Amino acid sequence: MERKFSIDELRRRLELALKPAEGSPVIEEVLEHVSNHGVLRGPVDWAFPAWIAYVEYATQRVAETFPLSEEERRAFLNFRETLTRLLWETWMQTKEKLKAVYKAIKNGTCRIEGKSCTRQTGRGCT
């Protein structure tokens, strides 16, 4: 089933995604969200730092719980650093794309056609 959004609904959702986060996520809050909902949702500036905190917490717990050789520990911590870096890069890219789409919608230069958002010039919104 295809879900249709109006420009107003899309604008509202983008405003929610781009609103400033109310403080940095703390691990207890993150764990509660994951435990209750299985996902982390919220403004971009909360959700991505929350995922980063979750990855750091989970990898630390795994490293403390399971006996790892020095080589395994080094590889595991390298995995954590790589994942954290990728989440940070994705956070920045996502924020920029959402801002670009929001700006295009706010300026009236975008329209929704089926599942796509296109500019009046025929190109994508970002």
N, CA, C and O atoms as CSV, one atom per row, in Angstrom:
chain,resi,resn,atom,element,x,y,z
A,1,MET,N,N,0.835,-1.172,0.000
A,1,MET,CA,C,0.000,0.000,0.000
A,1,MET,C,C,0.887,1.245,0.000
A,1,MET,O,O,1.739,1.413,0.873
A,2,GLU,N,N,0.683,2.087,-0.959
A,2,GLU,CA,C,1.465,3.312,-1.053
A,2,GLU,C,C,0.887,4.360,-0.118
A,2,GLU,O,O,-0.319,4.609,-0.110
A,3,ARG,N,N,1.756,4.964,0.661
A,3,ARG,CA,C,1.322,5.999,1.594
A,3,ARG,C,C,1.545,7.353,0.954
A,3,ARG,O,O,2.630,7.637,0.447
A,4,LYS,N,N,0.536,8.174,0.975
A,4,LYS,CA,C,0.648,9.496,0.363
A,4,LYS,C,C,0.777,10.552,1.450
A,4,LYS,O,O,0.094,10.502,2.473
A,5,PHE,N,N,1.658,11.500,1.211
A,5,PHE,CA,C,1.867,12.608,2.131
A,5,PHE,C,C,1.565,13.905,1.414
A,5,PHE,O,O,1.853,14.061,0.227
A,6,SER,N,N,0.989,14.819,2.139
A,6,SER,CA,C,0.823,16.158,1.601
A,6,SER,C,C,2.115,16.924,1.878
A,6,SER,O,O,2.933,16.508,2.699
A,7,ILE,N,N,2.282,18.019,1.199
A,7,ILE,CA,C,3.446,18.876,1.442
A,7,ILE,C,C,3.428,19.349,2.894
A,7,ILE,O,O,4.475,19.417,3.536
A,8,ASP,N,N,2.241,19.676,3.413
A,8,ASP,CA,C,2.147,20.135,4.803
A,8,ASP,C,C,2.583,19.051,5.783
A,8,ASP,O,O,3.276,19.338,6.759
A,9,GLU,N,N,2.182,17.807,5.528
A,9,GLU,CA,C,2.581,16.693,6.395
A,9,GLU,C,C,4.091,16.477,6.317
A,9,GLU,O,O,4.743,16.255,7.337
A,10,LEU,N,N,4.639,16.541,5.118
A,10,LEU,CA,C,6.082,16.387,4.949
A,10,LEU,C,C,6.821,17.515,5.668
A,10,LEU,O,O,7.824,17.274,6.339
A,11,ARG,N,N,6.327,18.743,5.526
A,11,ARG,CA,C,6.944,19.886,6.203
A,11,ARG,C,C,6.909,19.684,7.724
A,11,ARG,O,O,7.901,19.944,8.405
A,12,ARG,N,N,5.780,19.225,8.253
A,12,ARG,CA,C,5.641,19.000,9.691
A,12,ARG,C,C,6.645,17.942,10.175
A,12,ARG,O,O,7.294,18.113,11.206
A,13,ARG,N,N,6.756,16.861,9.419
A,13,ARG,CA,C,7.686,15.791,9.803
A,13,ARG,C,C,9.140,16.254,9.736
A,13,ARG,O,O,9.953,15.888,10.585
A,14,LEU,N,N,9.459,17.051,8.736
A,14,LEU,CA,C,10.823,17.576,8.633
A,14,LEU,C,C,11.128,18.526,9.785
A,14,LEU,O,O,12.236,18.516,10.324
A,15,GLU,N,N,10.150,19.346,10.165
A,15,GLU,CA,C,10.350,20.249,11.299
A,15,GLU,C,C,10.629,19.459,12.576
A,15,GLU,O,O,11.485,19.844,13.373
A,16,LEU,N,N,9.906,18.353,12.771
A,16,LEU,CA,C,10.155,17.501,13.944
A,16,LEU,C,C,11.550,16.883,13.894
A,16,LEU,O,O,12.253,16.833,14.903
A,17,ALA,N,N,11.938,16.417,12.717
A,17,ALA,CA,C,13.252,15.777,12.569
A,17,ALA,C,C,14.391,16.767,12.775
A,17,ALA,O,O,15.454,16.404,13.278
A,18,LEU,N,N,14.165,18.025,12.383
A,18,LEU,CA,C,15.230,19.016,12.447
A,18,LEU,C,C,15.196,19.889,13.700
A,18,LEU,O,O,16.075,20.730,13.888
A,19,LYS,N,N,14.195,19.701,14.556
A,19,LYS,CA,C,14.131,20.548,15.755
A,19,LYS,C,C,15.338,20.257,16.645
A,19,LYS,O,O,15.836,19.132,16.682
A,20,PRO,N,N,15.797,21.277,17.357
A,20,PRO,CA,C,16.956,21.072,18.229
A,20,PRO,C,C,16.658,20.023,19.300
A,20,PRO,O,O,15.562,19.975,19.858
A,21,ALA,N,N,17.639,19.203,19.568
A,21,ALA,CA,C,17.496,18.173,20.602
A,21,ALA,C,C,17.521,18.836,21.970
A,21,ALA,O,O,18.216,19.830,22.184
A,22,GLU,N,N,16.760,18.276,22.881
A,22,GLU,CA,C,16.733,18.792,24.250
A,22,GLU,C,C,17.800,18.076,25.066
A,22,GLU,O,O,17.498,17.155,25.826
A,23,GLY,N,N,19.031,18.497,24.906
A,23,GLY,CA,C,20.139,17.871,25.624
A,23,GLY,C,C,20.647,16.624,24.924
A,23,GLY,O,O,20.017,16.099,24.006
A,24,SER,N,N,21.785,16.172,25.376
A,24,SER,CA,C,22.380,14.954,24.825
A,24,SER,C,C,21.708,13.735,25.447
A,24,SER,O,O,21.319,13.762,26.614
A,25,PRO,N,N,21.574,12.674,24.670
A,25,PRO,CA,C,20.966,11.466,25.234
A,25,PRO,C,C,21.892,10.830,26.271
A,25,PRO,O,O,23.107,10.774,26.083
A,26,VAL,N,N,21.306,10.358,27.355
A,26,VAL,CA,C,22.080,9.616,28.354
A,26,VAL,C,C,21.785,8.139,28.142
A,26,VAL,O,O,20.713,7.776,27.657
A,27,ILE,N,N,22.727,7.299,28.502
A,27,ILE,CA,C,22.617,5.879,28.163
A,27,ILE,C,C,21.372,5.235,28.763
A,27,ILE,O,O,20.773,4.367,28.127
A,28,GLU,N,N,20.965,5.631,29.960
A,28,GLU,CA,C,19.756,5.053,30.561
A,28,GLU,C,C,18.523,5.347,29.706
A,28,GLU,O,O,17.667,4.481,29.522
A,29,GLU,N,N,18.439,6.554,29.193
A,29,GLU,CA,C,17.326,6.947,28.322
A,29,GLU,C,C,17.368,6.156,27.012
A,29,GLU,O,O,16.336,5.695,26.524
A,30,VAL,N,N,18.551,6.008,26.460
A,30,VAL,CA,C,18.724,5.262,25.213
A,30,VAL,C,C,18.317,3.805,25.407
A,30,VAL,O,O,17.580,3.246,24.594
A,31,LEU,N,N,18.798,3.196,26.485
A,31,LEU,CA,C,18.461,1.793,26.750
A,31,LEU,C,C,16.958,1.610,26.962
A,31,LEU,O,O,16.392,0.599,26.546
A,32,GLU,N,N,16.316,2.574,27.602
A,32,GLU,CA,C,14.867,2.503,27.806
A,32,GLU,C,C,14.131,2.547,26.467
A,32,GLU,O,O,13.200,1.773,26.241
A,33,HIS,N,N,14.551,3.458,25.577
A,33,HIS,CA,C,13.926,3.544,24.245
A,33,HIS,C,C,14.089,2.238,23.479
A,33,HIS,O,O,13.132,1.728,22.897
A,34,VAL,N,N,15.298,1.702,23.481
A,34,VAL,CA,C,15.566,0.462,22.747
A,34,VAL,C,C,14.778,-0.693,23.357
A,34,VAL,O,O,14.209,-1.512,22.635
A,35,SER,N,N,14.746,-0.755,24.670
A,35,SER,CA,C,14.035,-1.835,25.357
A,35,SER,C,C,12.526,-1.778,25.111
A,35,SER,O,O,11.896,-2.807,24.867
A,36,ASN,N,N,11.953,-0.591,25.175
A,36,ASN,CA,C,10.499,-0.434,25.036
A,36,ASN,C,C,10.015,-0.453,23.593
A,36,ASN,O,O,8.929,-0.959,23.310
A,37,HIS,N,N,10.803,0.090,22.689
A,37,HIS,CA,C,10.350,0.266,21.312
A,37,HIS,C,C,11.170,-0.500,20.280
A,37,HIS,O,O,10.709,-0.713,19.158
A,38,GLY,N,N,12.373,-0.912,20.644
A,38,GLY,CA,C,13.239,-1.611,19.706
A,38,GLY,C,C,13.908,-0.698,18.700
A,38,GLY,O,O,14.670,-1.157,17.848
A,39,VAL,N,N,13.627,0.597,18.795
A,39,VAL,CA,C,14.194,1.574,17.866
A,39,VAL,C,C,14.509,2.860,18.624
A,39,VAL,O,O,14.060,3.064,19.752
A,40,LEU,N,N,15.279,3.707,17.986
A,40,LEU,CA,C,15.529,5.049,18.510
A,40,LEU,C,C,14.944,6.040,17.518
A,40,LEU,O,O,15.357,6.087,16.360
A,41,ARG,N,N,13.993,6.822,17.971
A,41,ARG,CA,C,13.358,7.824,17.112
A,41,ARG,C,C,13.451,9.178,17.780
A,41,ARG,O,O,13.555,9.290,19.002
A,42,GLY,N,N,13.412,10.186,16.960
A,42,GLY,CA,C,13.429,11.541,17.492
A,42,GLY,C,C,14.136,12.455,16.524
A,42,GLY,O,O,14.444,12.068,15.397
A,43,PRO,N,N,14.393,13.677,16.968
A,43,PRO,CA,C,15.115,14.611,16.109
A,43,PRO,C,C,16.471,14.031,15.703
A,43,PRO,O,O,17.077,13.261,16.448
A,44,VAL,N,N,16.928,14.405,14.536
A,44,VAL,CA,C,18.214,13.930,14.010
A,44,VAL,C,C,19.330,14.158,15.025
A,44,VAL,O,O,20.192,13.300,15.213
A,45,ASP,N,N,19.306,15.331,15.683
A,45,ASP,CA,C,20.366,15.664,16.632
A,45,ASP,C,C,20.233,14.933,17.968
A,45,ASP,O,O,21.062,15.126,18.857
A,46,TRP,N,N,19.214,14.106,18.120
A,46,TRP,CA,C,19.108,13.235,19.291
A,46,TRP,C,C,19.325,11.783,18.881
A,46,TRP,O,O,20.060,11.051,19.544
A,47,ALA,N,N,18.688,11.369,17.794
A,47,ALA,CA,C,18.712,9.955,17.396
A,47,ALA,C,C,20.122,9.461,17.065
A,47,ALA,O,O,20.523,8.389,17.517
A,48,PHE,N,N,20.865,10.225,16.290
A,48,PHE,CA,C,22.208,9.757,15.924
A,48,PHE,C,C,23.157,9.720,17.127
A,48,PHE,O,O,23.864,8.727,17.299
A,49,PRO,N,N,23.202,10.765,17.965
A,49,PRO,CA,C,24.031,10.639,19.171
A,49,PRO,C,C,23.572,9.493,20.079
A,49,PRO,O,O,24.388,8.866,20.754
A,50,ALA,N,N,22.266,9.226,20.091
A,50,ALA,CA,C,21.756,8.108,20.892
A,50,ALA,C,C,22.281,6.786,20.353
A,50,ALA,O,O,22.684,5.917,21.127
A,51,TRP,N,N,22.282,6.625,19.033
A,51,TRP,CA,C,22.824,5.391,18.450
A,51,TRP,C,C,24.311,5.262,18.745
A,51,TRP,O,O,24.796,4.167,19.029
A,52,ILE,N,N,25.032,6.367,18.679
A,52,ILE,CA,C,26.467,6.335,18.980
A,52,ILE,C,C,26.685,5.918,20.435
A,52,ILE,O,O,27.547,5.089,20.724
A,53,ALA,N,N,25.904,6.494,21.345
A,53,ALA,CA,C,26.012,6.122,22.763
A,53,ALA,C,C,25.680,4.650,22.959
A,53,ALA,O,O,26.332,3.965,23.748
A,54,TYR,N,N,24.673,4.162,22.248
A,54,TYR,CA,C,24.268,2.761,22.367
A,54,TYR,C,C,25.380,1.827,21.885
A,54,TYR,O,O,25.685,0.828,22.537
A,55,VAL,N,N,25.978,2.155,20.745
A,55,VAL,CA,C,27.073,1.334,20.204
A,55,VAL,C,C,28.246,1.313,21.183
A,55,VAL,O,O,28.823,0.257,21.443
A,56,GLU,N,N,28.596,2.474,21.722
A,56,GLU,CA,C,29.707,2.533,22.669
A,56,GLU,C,C,29.396,1.729,23.933
A,56,GLU,O,O,30.255,1.005,24.436
A,57,TYR,N,N,28.186,1.852,24.437
A,57,TYR,CA,C,27.780,1.104,25.633
A,57,TYR,C,C,27.799,-0.403,25.362
A,57,TYR,O,O,28.376,-1.172,26.131
A,58,ALA,N,N,27.168,-0.811,24.273
A,58,ALA,CA,C,27.053,-2.245,23.962
A,58,ALA,C,C,28.419,-2.877,23.731
A,58,ALA,O,O,28.678,-3.979,24.215
A,59,THR,N,N,29.287,-2.203,23.007
A,59,THR,CA,C,30.608,-2.786,22.759
A,59,THR,C,C,31.425,-2.857,24.046
A,59,THR,O,O,32.182,-3.807,24.249
A,60,GLN,N,N,31.278,-1.868,24.905
A,60,GLN,CA,C,31.983,-1.906,26.189
A,60,GLN,C,C,31.503,-3.087,27.025
A,60,GLN,O,O,32.307,-3.795,27.633
A,61,ARG,N,N,30.191,-3.293,27.052
A,61,ARG,CA,C,29.620,-4.414,27.818
A,61,ARG,C,C,30.087,-5.760,27.258
A,61,ARG,O,O,30.417,-6.671,28.018
A,62,VAL,N,N,30.112,-5.882,25.936
A,62,VAL,CA,C,30.574,-7.129,25.315
A,62,VAL,C,C,32.040,-7.372,25.673
A,62,VAL,O,O,32.421,-8.485,26.035
A,63,ALA,N,N,32.856,-6.323,25.568
A,63,ALA,CA,C,34.285,-6.463,25.875
A,63,ALA,C,C,34.514,-6.846,27.341
A,63,ALA,O,O,35.460,-7.568,27.653
A,64,GLU,N,N,33.647,-6.361,28.239
A,64,GLU,CA,C,33.768,-6.703,29.662
A,64,GLU,C,C,33.254,-8.111,29.959
A,64,GLU,O,O,33.756,-8.778,30.863
A,65,THR,N,N,32.262,-8.559,29.205
A,65,THR,CA,C,31.578,-9.818,29.499
A,65,THR,C,C,32.294,-11.036,28.935
A,65,THR,O,O,32.363,-12.077,29.589
A,66,PHE,N,N,32.822,-10.912,27.732
A,66,PHE,CA,C,33.422,-12.066,27.062
A,66,PHE,C,C,34.941,-11.967,27.070
A,66,PHE,O,O,35.499,-10.895,26.834
A,67,PRO,N,N,35.612,-13.090,27.343
A,67,PRO,CA,C,37.072,-13.069,27.306
A,67,PRO,C,C,37.550,-12.957,25.853
A,67,PRO,O,O,37.248,-13.809,25.018
A,68,LEU,N,N,38.280,-11.918,25.581
A,68,LEU,CA,C,38.803,-11.693,24.233
A,68,LEU,C,C,40.322,-11.658,24.289
A,68,LEU,O,O,40.915,-11.119,25.223
A,69,SER,N,N,40.938,-12.245,23.268
A,69,SER,CA,C,42.392,-12.121,23.168
A,69,SER,C,C,42.699,-10.662,22.844
A,69,SER,O,O,41.806,-9.899,22.472
A,70,GLU,N,N,43.937,-10.289,22.984
A,70,GLU,CA,C,44.319,-8.901,22.695
A,70,GLU,C,C,43.999,-8.544,21.243
A,70,GLU,O,O,43.533,-7.441,20.957
A,71,GLU,N,N,44.249,-9.475,20.336
A,71,GLU,CA,C,43.955,-9.242,18.917
A,71,GLU,C,C,42.446,-9.094,18.690
A,71,GLU,O,O,42.013,-8.207,17.955
A,72,GLU,N,N,41.651,-9.958,19.318
A,72,GLU,CA,C,40.190,-9.872,19.184
A,72,GLU,C,C,39.667,-8.562,19.779
A,72,GLU,O,O,38.793,-7.912,19.205
A,73,ARG,N,N,40.207,-8.195,20.915
A,73,ARG,CA,C,39.789,-6.944,21.565
A,73,ARG,C,C,40.116,-5.747,20.682
A,73,ARG,O,O,39.292,-4.845,20.524
A,74,ARG,N,N,41.298,-5.735,20.116
A,74,ARG,CA,C,41.715,-4.638,19.244
A,74,ARG,C,C,40.800,-4.557,18.021
A,74,ARG,O,O,40.368,-3.470,17.639
A,75,ALA,N,N,40.504,-5.710,17.408
A,75,ALA,CA,C,39.618,-5.740,16.236
A,75,ALA,C,C,38.208,-5.284,16.610
A,75,ALA,O,O,37.565,-4.557,15.853
A,76,PHE,N,N,37.734,-5.711,17.769
A,76,PHE,CA,C,36.389,-5.347,18.221
A,76,PHE,C,C,36.289,-3.844,18.482
A,76,PHE,O,O,35.311,-3.206,18.092
A,77,LEU,N,N,37.292,-3.288,19.136
A,77,LEU,CA,C,37.286,-1.850,19.402
A,77,LEU,C,C,37.457,-1.052,18.113
A,77,LEU,O,O,36.928,0.054,17.992
A,78,ASN,N,N,38.193,-1.607,17.150
A,78,ASN,CA,C,38.308,-0.965,15.842
A,78,ASN,C,C,36.944,-0.952,15.146
A,78,ASN,O,O,36.572,0.034,14.509
A,79,PHE,N,N,36.207,-2.054,15.276
A,79,PHE,CA,C,34.842,-2.122,14.741
A,79,PHE,C,C,33.984,-1.017,15.359
A,79,PHE,O,O,33.250,-0.323,14.656
A,80,ARG,N,N,34.084,-0.863,16.687
A,80,ARG,CA,C,33.313,0.179,17.376
A,80,ARG,C,C,33.665,1.562,16.840
A,80,ARG,O,O,32.776,2.370,16.571
A,81,GLU,N,N,34.950,1.835,16.686
A,81,GLU,CA,C,35.379,3.145,16.189
A,81,GLU,C,C,34.888,3.384,14.765
A,81,GLU,O,O,34.451,4.485,14.432
A,82,THR,N,N,34.960,2.354,13.930
A,82,THR,CA,C,34.488,2.470,12.547
A,82,THR,C,C,32.992,2.726,12.503
A,82,THR,O,O,32.532,3.602,11.771
A,83,LEU,N,N,32.229,1.970,13.279
A,83,LEU,CA,C,30.777,2.151,13.309
A,83,LEU,C,C,30.406,3.529,13.841
A,83,LEU,O,O,29.499,4.174,13.316
A,84,THR,N,N,31.096,3.981,14.874
A,84,THR,CA,C,30.846,5.312,15.434
A,84,THR,C,C,31.126,6.391,14.393
A,84,THR,O,O,30.351,7.337,14.252
A,85,ARG,N,N,32.230,6.250,13.667
A,85,ARG,CA,C,32.574,7.228,12.628
A,85,ARG,C,C,31.527,7.237,11.519
A,85,ARG,O,O,31.124,8.300,11.046
A,86,LEU,N,N,31.087,6.039,11.102
A,86,LEU,CA,C,30.055,5.951,10.062
A,86,LEU,C,C,28.739,6.569,10.521
A,86,LEU,O,O,28.068,7.250,9.745
A,87,LEU,N,N,28.368,6.336,11.772
A,87,LEU,CA,C,27.150,6.957,12.305
A,87,LEU,C,C,27.276,8.475,12.315
A,87,LEU,O,O,26.328,9.179,11.968
A,88,TRP,N,N,28.436,8.981,12.711
A,88,TRP,CA,C,28.641,10.427,12.742
A,88,TRP,C,C,28.556,11.016,11.329
A,88,TRP,O,O,27.900,12.036,11.116
A,89,GLU,N,N,29.223,10.368,10.367
A,89,GLU,CA,C,29.176,10.851,8.982
A,89,GLU,C,C,27.755,10.796,8.430
A,89,GLU,O,O,27.318,11.716,7.738
A,90,THR,N,N,27.039,9.725,8.733
A,90,THR,CA,C,25.658,9.587,8.278
A,90,THR,C,C,24.780,10.651,8.912
A,90,THR,O,O,23.890,11.191,8.255
A,91,TRP,N,N,25.015,10.954,10.167
A,91,TRP,CA,C,24.279,12.002,10.877
A,91,TRP,C,C,24.435,13.330,10.138
A,91,TRP,O,O,23.445,14.009,9.863
A,92,MET,N,N,25.670,13.700,9.819
A,92,MET,CA,C,25.916,14.973,9.143
A,92,MET,C,C,25.264,15.003,7.755
A,92,MET,O,O,24.646,16.000,7.379
A,93,GLN,N,N,25.403,13.917,7.000
A,93,GLN,CA,C,24.813,13.854,5.659
A,93,GLN,C,C,23.291,13.899,5.725
A,93,GLN,O,O,22.651,14.595,4.935
A,94,THR,N,N,22.717,13.164,6.658
A,94,THR,CA,C,21.263,13.131,6.803
A,94,THR,C,C,20.735,14.512,7.149
A,94,THR,O,O,19.744,14.968,6.579
A,95,LYS,N,N,21.390,15.164,8.073
A,95,LYS,CA,C,20.956,16.501,8.495
A,95,LYS,C,C,20.990,17.478,7.322
A,95,LYS,O,O,20.058,18.260,7.136
A,96,GLU,N,N,22.053,17.436,6.537
A,96,GLU,CA,C,22.158,18.334,5.388
A,96,GLU,C,C,21.076,18.048,4.349
A,96,GLU,O,O,20.475,18.975,3.806
A,97,LYS,N,N,20.827,16.771,4.072
A,97,LYS,CA,C,19.783,16.401,3.097
A,97,LYS,C,C,18.410,16.842,3.585
A,97,LYS,O,O,17.629,17.404,2.818
A,98,LEU,N,N,18.111,16.589,4.860
A,98,LEU,CA,C,16.813,16.994,5.401
A,98,LEU,C,C,16.642,18.508,5.357
A,98,LEU,O,O,15.557,19.004,5.051
A,99,LYS,N,N,17.706,19.241,5.661
A,99,LYS,CA,C,17.647,20.705,5.582
A,99,LYS,C,C,17.375,21.161,4.152
A,99,LYS,O,O,16.587,22.080,3.930
A,100,ALA,N,N,18.024,20.521,3.186
A,100,ALA,CA,C,17.833,20.892,1.780
A,100,ALA,C,C,16.398,20.620,1.331
A,100,ALA,O,O,15.795,21.448,0.649
A,101,VAL,N,N,15.854,19.470,1.708
A,101,VAL,CA,C,14.469,19.145,1.347
A,101,VAL,C,C,13.519,20.121,2.028
A,101,VAL,O,O,12.584,20.621,1.403
A,102,TYR,N,N,13.757,20.393,3.312
A,102,TYR,CA,C,12.895,21.323,4.050
A,102,TYR,C,C,12.917,22.705,3.400
A,102,TYR,O,O,11.871,23.331,3.226
A,103,LYS,N,N,14.105,23.175,3.045
A,103,LYS,CA,C,14.234,24.494,2.419
A,103,LYS,C,C,13.478,24.535,1.091
A,103,LYS,O,O,12.782,25.508,0.801
A,104,ALA,N,N,13.612,23.487,0.293
A,104,ALA,CA,C,12.923,23.435,-1.001
A,104,ALA,C,C,11.408,23.421,-0.813
A,104,ALA,O,O,10.683,24.073,-1.564
A,105,ILE,N,N,10.934,22.689,0.173
A,105,ILE,CA,C,9.491,22.635,0.429
A,105,ILE,C,C,9.001,23.974,0.961
A,105,ILE,O,O,7.955,24.470,0.544
A,106,LYS,N,N,9.755,24.552,1.876
A,106,LYS,CA,C,9.367,25.841,2.460
A,106,LYS,C,C,9.329,26.938,1.398
A,106,LYS,O,O,8.467,27.816,1.434
A,107,ASN,N,N,10.264,26.883,0.458
A,107,ASN,CA,C,10.314,27.883,-0.614
A,107,ASN,C,C,9.321,27.600,-1.732
A,107,ASN,O,O,9.175,28.400,-2.655
A,108,GLY,N,N,8.638,26.460,-1.649
A,108,GLY,CA,C,7.654,26.119,-2.676
A,108,GLY,C,C,8.259,25.639,-3.977
A,108,GLY,O,O,7.596,25.668,-5.013
A,109,THR,N,N,9.508,25.197,-3.944
A,109,THR,CA,C,10.154,24.744,-5.178
A,109,THR,C,C,10.119,23.233,-5.334
A,109,THR,O,O,10.712,22.698,-6.270
A,110,CYS,N,N,9.430,22.534,-4.430
A,110,CYS,CA,C,9.307,21.077,-4.496
A,110,CYS,C,C,7.851,20.666,-4.522
A,110,CYS,O,O,6.977,21.357,-3.999
A,111,ARG,N,N,7.612,19.522,-5.145
A,111,ARG,CA,C,6.274,18.936,-5.117
A,111,ARG,C,C,6.428,17.428,-4.961
A,111,ARG,O,O,7.470,16.859,-5.286
A,112,ILE,N,N,5.383,16.796,-4.462
A,112,ILE,CA,C,5.402,15.348,-4.269
A,112,ILE,C,C,4.676,14.705,-5.432
A,112,ILE,O,O,3.548,15.073,-5.761
A,113,GLU,N,N,5.342,13.734,-6.054
A,113,GLU,CA,C,4.750,12.956,-7.145
A,113,GLU,C,C,4.937,11.489,-6.800
A,113,GLU,O,O,6.040,10.956,-6.926
A,114,GLY,N,N,3.876,10.838,-6.367
A,114,GLY,CA,C,3.976,9.439,-5.956
A,114,GLY,C,C,4.864,9.311,-4.745
A,114,GLY,O,O,4.574,9.869,-3.687
A,115,LYS,N,N,5.961,8.564,-4.903
A,115,LYS,CA,C,6.899,8.375,-3.795
A,115,LYS,C,C,8.074,9.338,-3.861
A,115,LYS,O,O,8.968,9.273,-3.017
A,116,SER,N,N,8.092,10.230,-4.844
A,116,SER,CA,C,9.231,11.120,-4.983
A,116,SER,C,C,8.882,12.568,-4.711
A,116,SER,O,O,7.747,13.025,-4.850
A,117,CYS,N,N,9.922,13.245,-4.320
A,117,CYS,CA,C,9.846,14.678,-4.095
A,117,CYS,C,C,10.703,15.305,-5.192
A,117,CYS,O,O,11.909,15.061,-5.245
A,118,THR,N,N,10.102,16.105,-6.064
A,118,THR,CA,C,10.863,16.686,-7.169
A,118,THR,C,C,10.753,18.202,-7.165
A,118,THR,O,O,9.751,18.775,-6.738
A,119,ARG,N,N,11.808,18.828,-7.649
A,119,ARG,CA,C,11.792,20.283,-7.812
A,119,ARG,C,C,11.020,20.619,-9.070
A,119,ARG,O,O,10.804,19.768,-9.932
A,120,GLN,N,N,10.615,21.845,-9.161
A,120,GLN,CA,C,9.891,22.286,-10.350
A,120,GLN,C,C,10.776,22.215,-11.589
A,120,GLN,O,O,10.279,22.220,-12.715
A,121,THR,N,N,12.091,22.150,-11.377
A,121,THR,CA,C,13.021,22.027,-12.497
A,121,THR,C,C,13.102,20.594,-13.003
A,121,THR,O,O,13.715,20.334,-14.038
A,122,GLY,N,N,12.470,19.639,-12.260
A,122,GLY,CA,C,12.506,18.240,-12.660
A,122,GLY,C,C,13.546,17.417,-11.938
A,122,GLY,O,O,13.536,16.189,-12.035
A,123,ARG,N,N,14.449,18.068,-11.211
A,123,ARG,CA,C,15.473,17.345,-10.445
A,123,ARG,C,C,14.928,16.979,-9.074
A,123,ARG,O,O,13.858,17.440,-8.677
A,124,GLY,N,N,15.675,16.146,-8.355
A,124,GLY,CA,C,15.289,15.789,-6.986
A,124,GLY,C,C,15.373,16.992,-6.064
A,124,GLY,O,O,15.956,18.014,-6.426
A,125,CYS,N,N,14.801,16.880,-4.885
A,125,CYS,CA,C,14.756,17.996,-3.935
A,125,CYS,C,C,16.092,18.288,-3.265
A,125,CYS,O,O,16.265,19.365,-2.694
A,126,THR,N,N,17.041,17.355,-3.321
A,126,THR,CA,C,18.309,17.609,-2.626
A,126,THR,C,C,19.422,17.893,-3.587
A,126,THR,O,O,20.555,18.128,-3.167
